[in-house]
Amino acid sequence: MHGRCRKNFCLQKSSMPLAGLVYFHMYISAIHAAALAGHAVSVKLLLQNGGNVNIQDQLQHTPLFRACEMGHTGIILALYI
């Protein structure tokens, strides 16, 4: 996928409460998926383009909670600051 298309796809998905990405049988947003996977570049790209840092998954956990859960310190700093 071309970089611009990928960016638009991610932004469209991140603005939706339930993006259609599946994690342990629940739907999560693109920013949740990036935080869980440790993809700091993706998290920063989503945040720079209007991604919602406070979006909650079905268990009412934010991307920051998920990054803490996985021990991704770089993402924790990006989401917290």
PyMOL Python script that loads the backbone (N, CA, C, O; Angstrom):
from pymol import cmd

cmd.read_pdbstr("""\
ATOM      1  N   MET A   1       0.840  -1.174   0.000  1.00  0.00           N
ATOM      2  CA  MET A   1       0.000   0.000   0.000  1.00  0.00           C
ATOM      3  C   MET A   1       0.890   1.243   0.000  1.00  0.00           C
ATOM      4  O   MET A   1       1.889   1.286   0.717  1.00  0.00           O
ATOM      5  N   HIS A   2       0.546   2.223  -0.775  1.00  0.00           N
ATOM      6  CA  HIS A   2       1.292   3.474  -0.817  1.00  0.00           C
ATOM      7  C   HIS A   2       1.221   4.155   0.550  1.00  0.00           C
ATOM      8  O   HIS A   2       0.205   4.057   1.238  1.00  0.00           O
ATOM      9  N   GLY A   3       2.298   4.846   0.949  1.00  0.00           N
ATOM     10  CA  GLY A   3       2.359   5.474   2.272  1.00  0.00           C
ATOM     11  C   GLY A   3       1.170   6.356   2.587  1.00  0.00           C
ATOM     12  O   GLY A   3       0.644   6.316   3.699  1.00  0.00           O
ATOM     13  N   ARG A   4       0.736   7.157   1.615  1.00  0.00           N
ATOM     14  CA  ARG A   4      -0.398   8.049   1.850  1.00  0.00           C
ATOM     15  C   ARG A   4      -1.689   7.263   2.060  1.00  0.00           C
ATOM     16  O   ARG A   4      -2.493   7.607   2.926  1.00  0.00           O
ATOM     17  N   CYS A   5      -1.886   6.216   1.278  1.00  0.00           N
ATOM     18  CA  CYS A   5      -3.086   5.382   1.430  1.00  0.00           C
ATOM     19  C   CYS A   5      -3.090   4.692   2.785  1.00  0.00           C
ATOM     20  O   CYS A   5      -4.120   4.630   3.457  1.00  0.00           O
ATOM     21  N   ARG A   6      -1.948   4.179   3.178  1.00  0.00           N
ATOM     22  CA  ARG A   6      -1.855   3.513   4.476  1.00  0.00           C
ATOM     23  C   ARG A   6      -2.184   4.505   5.584  1.00  0.00           C
ATOM     24  O   ARG A   6      -2.908   4.169   6.521  1.00  0.00           O
ATOM     25  N   LYS A   7      -1.658   5.723   5.486  1.00  0.00           N
ATOM     26  CA  LYS A   7      -1.920   6.755   6.486  1.00  0.00           C
ATOM     27  C   LYS A   7      -3.415   7.050   6.554  1.00  0.00           C
ATOM     28  O   LYS A   7      -3.978   7.112   7.646  1.00  0.00           O
ATOM     29  N   ASN A   8      -4.061   7.231   5.416  1.00  0.00           N
ATOM     30  CA  ASN A   8      -5.493   7.521   5.407  1.00  0.00           C
ATOM     31  C   ASN A   8      -6.298   6.362   5.956  1.00  0.00           C
ATOM     32  O   ASN A   8      -7.267   6.578   6.683  1.00  0.00           O
ATOM     33  N   PHE A   9      -5.923   5.145   5.629  1.00  0.00           N
ATOM     34  CA  PHE A   9      -6.609   3.962   6.137  1.00  0.00           C
ATOM     35  C   PHE A   9      -6.530   3.933   7.658  1.00  0.00           C
ATOM     36  O   PHE A   9      -7.535   3.708   8.332  1.00  0.00           O
ATOM     37  N   CYS A  10      -5.331   4.161   8.199  1.00  0.00           N
ATOM     38  CA  CYS A  10      -5.152   4.144   9.652  1.00  0.00           C
ATOM     39  C   CYS A  10      -5.958   5.250  10.320  1.00  0.00           C
ATOM     40  O   CYS A  10      -6.572   5.035  11.365  1.00  0.00           O
ATOM     41  N   LEU A  11      -5.952   6.435   9.711  1.00  0.00           N
ATOM     42  CA  LEU A  11      -6.691   7.537  10.310  1.00  0.00           C
ATOM     43  C   LEU A  11      -8.183   7.278  10.303  1.00  0.00           C
ATOM     44  O   LEU A  11      -8.875   7.592  11.271  1.00  0.00           O
ATOM     45  N   GLN A  12      -8.685   6.703   9.212  1.00  0.00           N
ATOM     46  CA  GLN A  12     -10.107   6.376   9.167  1.00  0.00           C
ATOM     47  C   GLN A  12     -10.435   5.360  10.250  1.00  0.00           C
ATOM     48  O   GLN A  12     -11.442   5.493  10.945  1.00  0.00           O
ATOM     49  N   LYS A  13      -9.607   4.370  10.394  1.00  0.00           N
ATOM     50  CA  LYS A  13      -9.860   3.335  11.384  1.00  0.00           C
ATOM     51  C   LYS A  13      -9.741   3.870  12.810  1.00  0.00           C
ATOM     52  O   LYS A  13     -10.515   3.475  13.681  1.00  0.00           O
ATOM     53  N   SER A  14      -8.772   4.772  13.060  1.00  0.00           N
ATOM     54  CA  SER A  14      -8.560   5.249  14.424  1.00  0.00           C
ATOM     55  C   SER A  14      -9.688   6.154  14.906  1.00  0.00           C
ATOM     56  O   SER A  14      -9.893   6.301  16.111  1.00  0.00           O
ATOM     57  N   SER A  15     -10.414   6.755  13.982  1.00  0.00           N
ATOM     58  CA  SER A  15     -11.487   7.643  14.402  1.00  0.00           C
ATOM     59  C   SER A  15     -12.766   6.876  14.747  1.00  0.00           C
ATOM     60  O   SER A  15     -13.709   7.450  15.291  1.00  0.00           O
ATOM     61  N   MET A  16     -12.794   5.618  14.440  1.00  0.00           N
ATOM     62  CA  MET A  16     -13.966   4.799  14.735  1.00  0.00           C
ATOM     63  C   MET A  16     -13.826   4.186  16.130  1.00  0.00           C
ATOM     64  O   MET A  16     -12.731   3.762  16.498  1.00  0.00           O
ATOM     65  N   PRO A  17     -14.886   4.130  16.900  1.00  0.00           N
ATOM     66  CA  PRO A  17     -14.796   3.522  18.231  1.00  0.00           C
ATOM     67  C   PRO A  17     -14.340   2.068  18.169  1.00  0.00           C
ATOM     68  O   PRO A  17     -13.518   1.640  18.978  1.00  0.00           O
ATOM     69  N   LEU A  18     -14.861   1.321  17.228  1.00  0.00           N
ATOM     70  CA  LEU A  18     -14.464  -0.072  17.055  1.00  0.00           C
ATOM     71  C   LEU A  18     -13.975  -0.228  15.622  1.00  0.00           C
ATOM     72  O   LEU A  18     -14.767  -0.238  14.680  1.00  0.00           O
ATOM     73  N   ALA A  19     -12.676  -0.347  15.473  1.00  0.00           N
ATOM     74  CA  ALA A  19     -12.077  -0.251  14.151  1.00  0.00           C
ATOM     75  C   ALA A  19     -12.145  -1.538  13.347  1.00  0.00           C
ATOM     76  O   ALA A  19     -11.845  -1.519  12.153  1.00  0.00           O
ATOM     77  N   GLY A  20     -12.517  -2.625  13.940  1.00  0.00           N
ATOM     78  CA  GLY A  20     -12.556  -3.870  13.205  1.00  0.00           C
ATOM     79  C   GLY A  20     -11.278  -4.668  13.331  1.00  0.00           C
ATOM     80  O   GLY A  20     -11.141  -5.707  12.685  1.00  0.00           O
ATOM     81  N   LEU A  21     -10.332  -4.212  14.147  1.00  0.00           N
ATOM     82  CA  LEU A  21      -9.136  -4.974  14.431  1.00  0.00           C
ATOM     83  C   LEU A  21      -9.459  -5.860  15.634  1.00  0.00           C
ATOM     84  O   LEU A  21     -10.072  -5.395  16.595  1.00  0.00           O
ATOM     85  N   VAL A  22      -9.062  -7.104  15.591  1.00  0.00           N
ATOM     86  CA  VAL A  22      -9.456  -8.031  16.648  1.00  0.00           C
ATOM     87  C   VAL A  22      -8.259  -8.367  17.533  1.00  0.00           C
ATOM     88  O   VAL A  22      -7.175  -8.685  17.043  1.00  0.00           O
ATOM     89  N   TYR A  23      -8.475  -8.292  18.834  1.00  0.00           N
ATOM     90  CA  TYR A  23      -7.469  -8.634  19.832  1.00  0.00           C
ATOM     91  C   TYR A  23      -8.182  -9.413  20.927  1.00  0.00           C
ATOM     92  O   TYR A  23      -9.039  -8.865  21.620  1.00  0.00           O
ATOM     93  N   PHE A  24      -7.843 -10.664  21.085  1.00  0.00           N
ATOM     94  CA  PHE A  24      -8.490 -11.533  22.074  1.00  0.00           C
ATOM     95  C   PHE A  24     -10.012 -11.447  22.006  1.00  0.00           C
ATOM     96  O   PHE A  24     -10.679 -11.238  23.019  1.00  0.00           O
ATOM     97  N   HIS A  25     -10.543 -11.609  20.820  1.00  0.00           N
ATOM     98  CA  HIS A  25     -11.982 -11.660  20.565  1.00  0.00           C
ATOM     99  C   HIS A  25     -12.715 -10.358  20.860  1.00  0.00           C
ATOM    100  O   HIS A  25     -13.918 -10.377  21.119  1.00  0.00           O
ATOM    101  N   MET A  26     -12.014  -9.231  20.827  1.00  0.00           N
ATOM    102  CA  MET A  26     -12.694  -7.952  20.947  1.00  0.00           C
ATOM    103  C   MET A  26     -12.138  -7.001  19.894  1.00  0.00           C
ATOM    104  O   MET A  26     -10.990  -7.129  19.469  1.00  0.00           O
ATOM    105  N   TYR A  27     -12.961  -6.052  19.481  1.00  0.00           N
ATOM    106  CA  TYR A  27     -12.556  -5.080  18.482  1.00  0.00           C
ATOM    107  C   TYR A  27     -11.802  -3.947  19.145  1.00  0.00           C
ATOM    108  O   TYR A  27     -12.182  -3.479  20.218  1.00  0.00           O
ATOM    109  N   ILE A  28     -10.710  -3.497  18.490  1.00  0.00           N
ATOM    110  CA  ILE A  28      -9.903  -2.408  19.022  1.00  0.00           C
ATOM    111  C   ILE A  28      -9.621  -1.395  17.917  1.00  0.00           C
ATOM    112  O   ILE A  28      -9.747  -1.699  16.731  1.00  0.00           O
ATOM    113  N   SER A  29      -9.242  -0.198  18.322  1.00  0.00           N
ATOM    114  CA  SER A  29      -8.906   0.853  17.360  1.00  0.00           C
ATOM    115  C   SER A  29      -7.485   0.657  16.837  1.00  0.00           C
ATOM    116  O   SER A  29      -6.716  -0.144  17.369  1.00  0.00           O
ATOM    117  N   ALA A  30      -7.158   1.392  15.800  1.00  0.00           N
ATOM    118  CA  ALA A  30      -5.811   1.320  15.228  1.00  0.00           C
ATOM    119  C   ALA A  30      -4.766   1.777  16.245  1.00  0.00           C
ATOM    120  O   ALA A  30      -3.676   1.210  16.311  1.00  0.00           O
ATOM    121  N   ILE A  31      -5.093   2.792  17.031  1.00  0.00           N
ATOM    122  CA  ILE A  31      -4.122   3.277  18.012  1.00  0.00           C
ATOM    123  C   ILE A  31      -3.927   2.261  19.139  1.00  0.00           C
ATOM    124  O   ILE A  31      -2.826   2.144  19.678  1.00  0.00           O
ATOM    125  N   HIS A  32      -4.977   1.530  19.499  1.00  0.00           N
ATOM    126  CA  HIS A  32      -4.834   0.437  20.468  1.00  0.00           C
ATOM    127  C   HIS A  32      -3.907  -0.640  19.902  1.00  0.00           C
ATOM    128  O   HIS A  32      -3.012  -1.127  20.593  1.00  0.00           O
ATOM    129  N   ALA A  33      -4.129  -1.000  18.650  1.00  0.00           N
ATOM    130  CA  ALA A  33      -3.325  -2.051  18.017  1.00  0.00           C
ATOM    131  C   ALA A  33      -1.856  -1.646  17.961  1.00  0.00           C
ATOM    132  O   ALA A  33      -0.973  -2.452  18.252  1.00  0.00           O
ATOM    133  N   ALA A  34      -1.597  -0.389  17.585  1.00  0.00           N
ATOM    134  CA  ALA A  34      -0.217   0.088  17.513  1.00  0.00           C
ATOM    135  C   ALA A  34       0.426   0.112  18.900  1.00  0.00           C
ATOM    136  O   ALA A  34       1.593  -0.252  19.047  1.00  0.00           O
ATOM    137  N   ALA A  35      -0.326   0.538  19.915  1.00  0.00           N
ATOM    138  CA  ALA A  35       0.197   0.578  21.283  1.00  0.00           C
ATOM    139  C   ALA A  35       0.501  -0.828  21.793  1.00  0.00           C
ATOM    140  O   ALA A  35       1.534  -1.051  22.424  1.00  0.00           O
ATOM    141  N   LEU A  36      -0.380  -1.760  21.525  1.00  0.00           N
ATOM    142  CA  LEU A  36      -0.164  -3.149  21.945  1.00  0.00           C
ATOM    143  C   LEU A  36       1.049  -3.767  21.276  1.00  0.00           C
ATOM    144  O   LEU A  36       1.814  -4.495  21.909  1.00  0.00           O
ATOM    145  N   ALA A  37       1.221  -3.476  19.998  1.00  0.00           N
ATOM    146  CA  ALA A  37       2.290  -4.090  19.212  1.00  0.00           C
ATOM    147  C   ALA A  37       3.639  -3.394  19.390  1.00  0.00           C
ATOM    148  O   ALA A  37       4.663  -3.916  18.950  1.00  0.00           O
ATOM    149  N   GLY A  38       3.651  -2.235  20.024  1.00  0.00           N
ATOM    150  CA  GLY A  38       4.906  -1.524  20.230  1.00  0.00           C
ATOM    151  C   GLY A  38       5.368  -0.724  19.029  1.00  0.00           C
ATOM    152  O   GLY A  38       6.564  -0.475  18.877  1.00  0.00           O
ATOM    153  N   HIS A  39       4.442  -0.316  18.171  1.00  0.00           N
ATOM    154  CA  HIS A  39       4.774   0.450  16.972  1.00  0.00           C
ATOM    155  C   HIS A  39       4.696   1.948  17.273  1.00  0.00           C
ATOM    156  O   HIS A  39       3.680   2.598  17.029  1.00  0.00           O
ATOM    157  N   ALA A  40       5.791   2.471  17.806  1.00  0.00           N
ATOM    158  CA  ALA A  40       5.831   3.879  18.214  1.00  0.00           C
ATOM    159  C   ALA A  40       5.610   4.826  17.040  1.00  0.00           C
ATOM    160  O   ALA A  40       4.928   5.840  17.185  1.00  0.00           O
ATOM    161  N   VAL A  41       6.174   4.510  15.894  1.00  0.00           N
ATOM    162  CA  VAL A  41       6.015   5.381  14.726  1.00  0.00           C
ATOM    163  C   VAL A  41       4.540   5.484  14.342  1.00  0.00           C
ATOM    164  O   VAL A  41       4.052   6.569  14.026  1.00  0.00           O
ATOM    165  N   SER A  42       3.832   4.354  14.370  1.00  0.00           N
ATOM    166  CA  SER A  42       2.407   4.358  14.035  1.00  0.00           C
ATOM    167  C   SER A  42       1.602   5.144  15.052  1.00  0.00           C
ATOM    168  O   SER A  42       0.704   5.901  14.683  1.00  0.00           O
ATOM    169  N   VAL A  43       1.914   4.972  16.329  1.00  0.00           N
ATOM    170  CA  VAL A  43       1.213   5.710  17.380  1.00  0.00           C
ATOM    171  C   VAL A  43       1.409   7.212  17.177  1.00  0.00           C
ATOM    172  O   VAL A  43       0.452   7.983  17.242  1.00  0.00           O
ATOM    173  N   LYS A  44       2.654   7.623  16.931  1.00  0.00           N
ATOM    174  CA  LYS A  44       2.932   9.046  16.733  1.00  0.00           C
ATOM    175  C   LYS A  44       2.226   9.586  15.501  1.00  0.00           C
ATOM    176  O   LYS A  44       1.699  10.698  15.530  1.00  0.00           O
ATOM    177  N   LEU A  45       2.209   8.815  14.420  1.00  0.00           N
ATOM    178  CA  LEU A  45       1.526   9.239  13.194  1.00  0.00           C
ATOM    179  C   LEU A  45       0.031   9.420  13.451  1.00  0.00           C
ATOM    180  O   LEU A  45      -0.562  10.408  13.019  1.00  0.00           O
ATOM    181  N   LEU A  46      -0.566   8.478  14.145  1.00  0.00           N
ATOM    182  CA  LEU A  46      -1.989   8.574  14.458  1.00  0.00           C
ATOM    183  C   LEU A  46      -2.281   9.792  15.330  1.00  0.00           C
ATOM    184  O   LEU A  46      -3.255  10.507  15.093  1.00  0.00           O
ATOM    185  N   LEU A  47      -1.445  10.031  16.333  1.00  0.00           N
ATOM    186  CA  LEU A  47      -1.646  11.171  17.222  1.00  0.00           C
ATOM    187  C   LEU A  47      -1.480  12.497  16.476  1.00  0.00           C
ATOM    188  O   LEU A  47      -2.251  13.432  16.695  1.00  0.00           O
ATOM    189  N   GLN A  48      -0.484  12.582  15.601  1.00  0.00           N
ATOM    190  CA  GLN A  48      -0.247  13.816  14.845  1.00  0.00           C
ATOM    191  C   GLN A  48      -1.394  14.138  13.897  1.00  0.00           C
ATOM    192  O   GLN A  48      -1.578  15.289  13.501  1.00  0.00           O
ATOM    193  N   ASN A  49      -2.161  13.121  13.537  1.00  0.00           N
ATOM    194  CA  ASN A  49      -3.233  13.318  12.573  1.00  0.00           C
ATOM    195  C   ASN A  49      -4.618  13.159  13.190  1.00  0.00           C
ATOM    196  O   ASN A  49      -5.576  12.779  12.516  1.00  0.00           O
ATOM    197  N   GLY A  50      -4.704  13.454  14.475  1.00  0.00           N
ATOM    198  CA  GLY A  50      -6.011  13.506  15.126  1.00  0.00           C
ATOM    199  C   GLY A  50      -6.484  12.234  15.790  1.00  0.00           C
ATOM    200  O   GLY A  50      -7.654  12.137  16.162  1.00  0.00           O
ATOM    201  N   GLY A  51      -5.609  11.252  15.951  1.00  0.00           N
ATOM    202  CA  GLY A  51      -5.999  10.035  16.661  1.00  0.00           C
ATOM    203  C   GLY A  51      -6.397  10.368  18.095  1.00  0.00           C
ATOM    204  O   GLY A  51      -5.806  11.249  18.719  1.00  0.00           O
ATOM    205  N   ASN A  52      -7.383   9.674  18.607  1.00  0.00           N
ATOM    206  CA  ASN A  52      -7.925   9.949  19.938  1.00  0.00           C
ATOM    207  C   ASN A  52      -7.152   9.170  20.993  1.00  0.00           C
ATOM    208  O   ASN A  52      -7.264   7.947  21.069  1.00  0.00           O
ATOM    209  N   VAL A  53      -6.372   9.866  21.803  1.00  0.00           N
ATOM    210  CA  VAL A  53      -5.575   9.230  22.848  1.00  0.00           C
ATOM    211  C   VAL A  53      -6.459   8.653  23.957  1.00  0.00           C
ATOM    212  O   VAL A  53      -6.023   7.777  24.704  1.00  0.00           O
ATOM    213  N   ASN A  54      -7.693   9.138  24.065  1.00  0.00           N
ATOM    214  CA  ASN A  54      -8.595   8.701  25.135  1.00  0.00           C
ATOM    215  C   ASN A  54      -9.623   7.665  24.694  1.00  0.00           C
ATOM    216  O   ASN A  54     -10.509   7.312  25.471  1.00  0.00           O
ATOM    217  N   ILE A  55      -9.521   7.177  23.471  1.00  0.00           N
ATOM    218  CA  ILE A  55     -10.480   6.187  22.999  1.00  0.00           C
ATOM    219  C   ILE A  55     -10.386   4.921  23.865  1.00  0.00           C
ATOM    220  O   ILE A  55      -9.297   4.524  24.278  1.00  0.00           O
ATOM    221  N   GLN A  56     -11.517   4.306  24.127  1.00  0.00           N
ATOM    222  CA  GLN A  56     -11.549   3.119  24.977  1.00  0.00           C
ATOM    223  C   GLN A  56     -11.976   1.903  24.163  1.00  0.00           C
ATOM    224  O   GLN A  56     -12.809   1.991  23.261  1.00  0.00           O
ATOM    225  N   ASP A  57     -11.379   0.766  24.511  1.00  0.00           N
ATOM    226  CA  ASP A  57     -11.792  -0.481  23.874  1.00  0.00           C
ATOM    227  C   ASP A  57     -13.018  -1.041  24.598  1.00  0.00           C
ATOM    228  O   ASP A  57     -13.591  -0.365  25.453  1.00  0.00           O
ATOM    229  N   GLN A  58     -13.415  -2.239  24.273  1.00  0.00           N
ATOM    230  CA  GLN A  58     -14.622  -2.821  24.876  1.00  0.00           C
ATOM    231  C   GLN A  58     -14.500  -3.021  26.384  1.00  0.00           C
ATOM    232  O   GLN A  58     -15.509  -3.098  27.085  1.00  0.00           O
ATOM    233  N   LEU A  59     -13.270  -3.106  26.882  1.00  0.00           N
ATOM    234  CA  LEU A  59     -13.062  -3.238  28.321  1.00  0.00           C
ATOM    235  C   LEU A  59     -12.799  -1.884  28.974  1.00  0.00           C
ATOM    236  O   LEU A  59     -12.411  -1.810  30.140  1.00  0.00           O
ATOM    237  N   GLN A  60     -13.014  -0.812  28.207  1.00  0.00           N
ATOM    238  CA  GLN A  60     -12.835   0.565  28.654  1.00  0.00           C
ATOM    239  C   GLN A  60     -11.383   0.887  28.987  1.00  0.00           C
ATOM    240  O   GLN A  60     -11.104   1.695  29.873  1.00  0.00           O
ATOM    241  N   HIS A  61     -10.455   0.245  28.266  1.00  0.00           N
ATOM    242  CA  HIS A  61      -9.033   0.523  28.427  1.00  0.00           C
ATOM    243  C   HIS A  61      -8.566   1.443  27.307  1.00  0.00           C
ATOM    244  O   HIS A  61      -8.962   1.283  26.153  1.00  0.00           O
ATOM    245  N   THR A  62      -7.730   2.399  27.655  1.00  0.00           N
ATOM    246  CA  THR A  62      -7.166   3.334  26.682  1.00  0.00           C
ATOM    247  C   THR A  62      -5.893   2.740  26.071  1.00  0.00           C
ATOM    248  O   THR A  62      -5.361   1.751  26.576  1.00  0.00           O
ATOM    249  N   PRO A  63      -5.406   3.352  24.976  1.00  0.00           N
ATOM    250  CA  PRO A  63      -4.124   2.906  24.417  1.00  0.00           C
ATOM    251  C   PRO A  63      -2.979   3.014  25.436  1.00  0.00           C
ATOM    252  O   PRO A  63      -2.067   2.187  25.426  1.00  0.00           O
ATOM    253  N   LEU A  64      -3.021   4.025  26.312  1.00  0.00           N
ATOM    254  CA  LEU A  64      -1.992   4.160  27.343  1.00  0.00           C
ATOM    255  C   LEU A  64      -2.001   2.955  28.272  1.00  0.00           C
ATOM    256  O   LEU A  64      -0.940   2.438  28.621  1.00  0.00           O
ATOM    257  N   PHE A  65      -3.177   2.503  28.677  1.00  0.00           N
ATOM    258  CA  PHE A  65      -3.274   1.324  29.526  1.00  0.00           C
ATOM    259  C   PHE A  65      -2.661   0.117  28.818  1.00  0.00           C
ATOM    260  O   PHE A  65      -1.910  -0.651  29.419  1.00  0.00           O
ATOM    261  N   ARG A  66      -2.991  -0.041  27.528  1.00  0.00           N
ATOM    262  CA  ARG A  66      -2.480  -1.186  26.765  1.00  0.00           C
ATOM    263  C   ARG A  66      -0.962  -1.124  26.600  1.00  0.00           C
ATOM    264  O   ARG A  66      -0.290  -2.154  26.646  1.00  0.00           O
ATOM    265  N   ALA A  67      -0.422   0.084  26.407  1.00  0.00           N
ATOM    266  CA  ALA A  67       1.032   0.222  26.290  1.00  0.00           C
ATOM    267  C   ALA A  67       1.704  -0.122  27.621  1.00  0.00           C
ATOM    268  O   ALA A  67       2.751  -0.769  27.637  1.00  0.00           O
ATOM    269  N   CYS A  68       1.106   0.307  28.735  1.00  0.00           N
ATOM    270  CA  CYS A  68       1.634  -0.040  30.063  1.00  0.00           C
ATOM    271  C   CYS A  68       1.589  -1.540  30.284  1.00  0.00           C
ATOM    272  O   CYS A  68       2.534  -2.136  30.799  1.00  0.00           O
ATOM    273  N   GLU A  69       0.486  -2.136  29.891  1.00  0.00           N
ATOM    274  CA  GLU A  69       0.290  -3.580  30.036  1.00  0.00           C
ATOM    275  C   GLU A  69       1.415  -4.354  29.338  1.00  0.00           C
ATOM    276  O   GLU A  69       1.857  -5.395  29.825  1.00  0.00           O
ATOM    277  N   MET A  70       1.870  -3.835  28.194  1.00  0.00           N
ATOM    278  CA  MET A  70       2.886  -4.523  27.406  1.00  0.00           C
ATOM    279  C   MET A  70       4.306  -4.031  27.712  1.00  0.00           C
ATOM    280  O   MET A  70       5.280  -4.600  27.219  1.00  0.00           O
ATOM    281  N   GLY A  71       4.422  -2.981  28.519  1.00  0.00           N
ATOM    282  CA  GLY A  71       5.740  -2.467  28.887  1.00  0.00           C
ATOM    283  C   GLY A  71       6.444  -1.683  27.791  1.00  0.00           C
ATOM    284  O   GLY A  71       7.674  -1.655  27.745  1.00  0.00           O
ATOM    285  N   HIS A  72       5.680  -1.044  26.907  1.00  0.00           N
ATOM    286  CA  HIS A  72       6.251  -0.264  25.811  1.00  0.00           C
ATOM    287  C   HIS A  72       6.497   1.175  26.280  1.00  0.00           C
ATOM    288  O   HIS A  72       5.641   2.042  26.111  1.00  0.00           O
ATOM    289  N   THR A  73       7.667   1.419  26.867  1.00  0.00           N
ATOM    290  CA  THR A  73       7.936   2.721  27.484  1.00  0.00           C
ATOM    291  C   THR A  73       7.933   3.872  26.479  1.00  0.00           C
ATOM    292  O   THR A  73       7.457   4.959  26.808  1.00  0.00           O
ATOM    293  N   GLY A  74       8.438   3.672  25.290  1.00  0.00           N
ATOM    294  CA  GLY A  74       8.438   4.737  24.293  1.00  0.00           C
ATOM    295  C   GLY A  74       7.023   5.170  23.922  1.00  0.00           C
ATOM    296  O   GLY A  74       6.753   6.356  23.728  1.00  0.00           O
ATOM    297  N   ILE A  75       6.151   4.218  23.831  1.00  0.00           N
ATOM    298  CA  ILE A  75       4.744   4.520  23.500  1.00  0.00           C
ATOM    299  C   ILE A  75       4.042   5.159  24.698  1.00  0.00           C
ATOM    300  O   ILE A  75       3.213   6.054  24.538  1.00  0.00           O
ATOM    301  N   ILE A  76       4.375   4.700  25.873  1.00  0.00           N
ATOM    302  CA  ILE A  76       3.807   5.298  27.083  1.00  0.00           C
ATOM    303  C   ILE A  76       4.139   6.780  27.133  1.00  0.00           C
ATOM    304  O   ILE A  76       3.271   7.602  27.428  1.00  0.00           O
ATOM    305  N   LEU A  77       5.392   7.129  26.848  1.00  0.00           N
ATOM    306  CA  LEU A  77       5.790   8.543  26.839  1.00  0.00           C
ATOM    307  C   LEU A  77       5.079   9.319  25.737  1.00  0.00           C
ATOM    308  O   LEU A  77       4.641  10.448  25.960  1.00  0.00           O
ATOM    309  N   ALA A  78       4.960   8.731  24.558  1.00  0.00           N
ATOM    310  CA  ALA A  78       4.281   9.416  23.446  1.00  0.00           C
ATOM    311  C   ALA A  78       2.816   9.679  23.764  1.00  0.00           C
ATOM    312  O   ALA A  78       2.287  10.733  23.411  1.00  0.00           O
ATOM    313  N   LEU A  79       2.162   8.745  24.420  1.00  0.00           N
ATOM    314  CA  LEU A  79       0.741   8.881  24.741  1.00  0.00           C
ATOM    315  C   LEU A  79       0.513   9.792  25.949  1.00  0.00           C
ATOM    316  O   LEU A  79      -0.505  10.478  26.036  1.00  0.00           O
ATOM    317  N   TYR A  80       1.453   9.789  26.861  1.00  0.00           N
ATOM    318  CA  TYR A  80       1.264  10.532  28.104  1.00  0.00           C
ATOM    319  C   TYR A  80       1.609  12.015  27.958  1.00  0.00           C
ATOM    320  O   TYR A  80       0.972  12.873  28.568  1.00  0.00           O
ATOM    321  N   ILE A  81       2.612  12.299  27.153  1.00  0.00           N
ATOM    322  CA  ILE A  81       3.088  13.688  27.031  1.00  0.00           C
ATOM    323  C   ILE A  81       2.334  14.427  25.960  1.00  0.00           C
ATOM    324  O   ILE A  81       2.600  15.605  25.719  1.00  0.00           O
TER     325      ILE A  81
END
""", "prot")
cmd.dss("prot")
cmd.show_as("cartoon", "prot")
cmd.util.cbc("prot")
cmd.orient("prot")
